[in-house]
Amino acid sequence: MAAELGVETHVLRHWESVGALTVRRDGNGYRVYDDRALEQARTVLRLRRVGLSLPEVAAAMAPTKAAAQGVVRAKIAALEEEIAHRRQAVTFLRHTAECRHRYLDDCPECAAFVHGA
């Protein structure tokens, strides 16, 4: 299963240890990676690729849809805040690239951004 997903086996064991992946055990205690576990691991991988931390992934894999949606909505809000912050940074950098002032504090627009106004 690790090869199919393109991850190391220790990654699967780690996901299991933090509660992001549930793997059935056989009578001898060996892990059984069946179709359900494979699909769950694919979901973990997708969620990691879009930026969820392992604790967030584990919470998003909650048994109730409402709990999972709460985690996803919180991540959406955090990403939207990050996007807004990065847009402000781009606006500031564009201005500084064209600004006629040599030092940031000499320009009212730059100084306002730097000082958080």
C-alpha positions in Angstrom: 0.0 0.0 0.0 2.8 2.4 0.8 4.3 1.9 -2.7 0.9 2.5 -4.3 0.5 5.8 -2.4 4.1 6.8 -2.9 4.9 7.1 0.8 7.2 5.2 3.1 5.8 2.4 5.3 6.8 4.4 8.4 4.5 7.2 7.2 1.5 4.8 7.3 2.4 3.6 10.7 2.7 7.2 11.9 -0.7 8.1 10.5 -2.1 5.1 12.3 -0.4 6.1 15.6 -1.9 9.7 15.5 -5.3 8.4 14.7 -5.5 9.6 11.1 -5.6 6.1 9.7 -7.4 3.0 11.0 -6.0 -0.3 10.0 -7.5 -3.7 10.8 -5.3 -6.3 12.4 -5.4 -10.0 11.6 -5.4 -12.8 14.2 -1.6 -12.6 14.5 -1.7 -8.8 15.0 -0.4 -8.0 11.5 -1.8 -4.9 9.8 -4.4 -5.7 7.0 -4.5 -2.9 4.4 -7.8 -3.6 2.7 -9.7 -1.4 0.3 -11.2 0.6 3.1 -7.8 1.3 4.6 -6.4 2.2 1.2 -9.3 4.7 0.5 -8.8 6.2 4.0 -5.1 6.6 3.3 -5.8 8.3 0.0 -8.0 10.7 1.9 -5.3 11.4 4.4 -2.8 12.0 1.6 -5.2 14.4 -0.2 -5.9 16.3 3.0 -2.1 16.6 3.7 -1.5 17.9 0.2 -4.0 20.7 0.7 -2.3 21.8 3.8 -4.0 20.1 6.8 -1.6 19.1 9.6 -1.8 15.5 10.9 -3.8 16.6 13.9 -6.2 18.4 11.6 -6.4 15.4 9.3 -7.2 13.1 12.3 -9.9 15.5 13.4 -11.3 15.8 9.8 -11.5 12.0 9.8 -13.9 12.2 12.7 -16.8 9.8 12.7 -19.4 12.5 12.5 -19.8 14.7 9.4 -20.4 17.8 11.5 -17.1 17.4 13.4 -15.2 16.8 10.1 -16.9 19.9 8.5 -15.9 22.0 11.5 -12.2 21.2 11.0 -12.4 21.8 7.3 -14.2 25.1 7.7 -11.6 26.3 10.2 -8.9 25.4 7.7 -10.7 27.3 5.0 -10.9 30.4 7.3 -7.2 30.1 8.1 -6.2 29.8 4.4 -8.4 32.8 3.5 -6.7 34.8 6.2 -3.3 33.8 4.9 -4.3 34.7 1.3 -5.5 38.1 2.4 -2.2 38.6 4.3 -0.2 37.5 1.2 -2.2 39.9 -1.0 -1.3 42.8 1.3 2.3 41.7 1.2 2.2 41.7 -2.7 0.6 45.1 -2.7 3.3 46.4 -0.4 6.1 44.9 -2.4 4.7 46.2 -5.6 4.6 49.7 -4.1 8.1 49.5 -2.7 9.4 48.3 -6.1 8.1 51.5 -7.7 8.4 53.8 -4.7 10.5 56.9 -5.3 11.7 57.0 -1.7 15.0 55.4 -0.7 14.0 54.4 2.8 10.6 52.9 3.9 10.1 55.4 6.6 10.4 58.3 4.1 7.3 57.1 2.3 4.0 57.5 4.1 2.5 54.5 2.4 5.4 52.3 3.2 5.7 53.5 6.7 2.0 52.9 7.3 2.4 49.3 6.2 5.6 48.6 8.1 4.1 50.1 11.3 0.8 48.2 10.9 -1.4 51.2 10.3 
